[in-house]
Amino acid sequence: MAGRENTARVKKRTMRLISLWLPEPMLRALEEIVEAGYFPSKSELIRFAIAEYIRDFRSTRRGEE
């Protein structure tokens, strides 16, 4: 249990909580993906999707220079 508490403390220092509103169909799609086992949680899926978007955005921007 102590390891889990340490991990939670590290996450709190390295991550910030945000709230967002999603349309129901989008939320259901996220839940389907998680339930299918592709991601352990909606949070992990959303973090992955945002990271992919940022990588794509940055690589597209580099191509414009």
C-alpha positions, 0 to 999 in steps of 0.5 A, spaced: 500 500 500 505 504 501 508 504 494 501 506 491 501 512 496 508 514 493 505 513 486 499 518 488 503 523 491 508 523 485 502 524 480 499 529 484 506 533 483 507 532 476 499 532 473 494 537 474 487 536 474 482 539 469 475 538 468 471 538 461 465 537 458 464 532 453 458 530 449 454 524 451 456 520 444 463 522 445 463 519 452 460 513 450 465 512 445 471 513 450 467 508 455 467 503 450 474 503 448 476 502 455 471 497 456 474 493 450 481 493 454 485 498 450 486 503 456 485 502 463 481 508 464 478 514 461 483 519 463 489 514 460 485 514 454 484 522 454 492 523 456 494 519 450 489 522 445 492 529 447 499 527 447 498 524 440 495 530 437 500 535 440 505 530 437 502 531 430 501 538 431 508 539 432 510 535 427 506 539 422 508 545 424 515 543 423 514 542 416 511 549 415 518 552 417 
